[in-house]
Amino acid sequence: MEPPEIITVDREQVSCDGGKGALGHPLIFLNMEGKGQVDCPYCGRRFVLKQDAAAQ
C-alpha cells in the first residue's frame, strides 16, 4: 500500500502532526536513523531525505 503523502526533507529528524490542524494527530518527532526515509505511525505520511542532503 502506498503512503497517503510523500514529503521530501533536508534532515533525518522530522516532526509530524498530521497536517490537519485540530483534525490531525499529536505532534511526534521521527528519526530516519540512516535509512533515508521514515513513515509516520499515525497518518502514514512518508518523509524521504533528499538525495543531496547530508545526514544531520
C-alpha positions in Angstrom: 0.0 0.0 0.0 1.3 3.4 -1.0 1.7 6.1 1.7 -1.0 8.8 1.6 1.6 11.6 1.1 5.4 11.7 0.4 7.3 14.6 1.8 10.9 15.3 0.7 13.0 16.8 3.5 16.6 18.1 4.1 17.1 16.5 7.6 16.9 13.0 9.1 15.0 14.3 12.1 11.4 15.4 11.2 8.2 16.1 13.0 4.6 15.3 12.0 1.2 16.4 13.3 -1.0 15.0 10.6 -1.2 18.4 8.9 -4.9 18.9 9.5 -4.8 21.3 12.5 -7.2 20.1 15.2 -8.1 17.1 13.0 -4.5 15.9 12.8 -2.8 13.9 15.5 -0.4 14.6 18.4 3.0 16.2 17.3 5.6 13.5 17.1 9.3 13.5 16.2 10.7 10.9 13.9 14.3 9.9 13.1 15.3 8.2 9.9 18.4 6.6 11.6 20.4 6.4 8.4 17.6 4.7 6.4 16.8 7.7 4.2 13.0 7.6 4.9 10.6 7.1 7.7 6.8 6.7 7.9 4.6 8.4 10.5 2.9 5.7 12.6 -0.3 7.8 13.0 -1.1 9.1 9.5 1.2 7.1 7.2 3.0 10.1 5.7 6.4 9.2 4.3 9.3 11.5 4.9 12.1 10.9 2.4 15.6 12.5 2.7 16.7 14.5 -0.4 19.4 12.8 -2.4 21.9 15.6 -1.9 21.1 16.2 1.8 23.8 15.4 4.3 22.8 13.2 7.2 22.4 15.6 10.2 
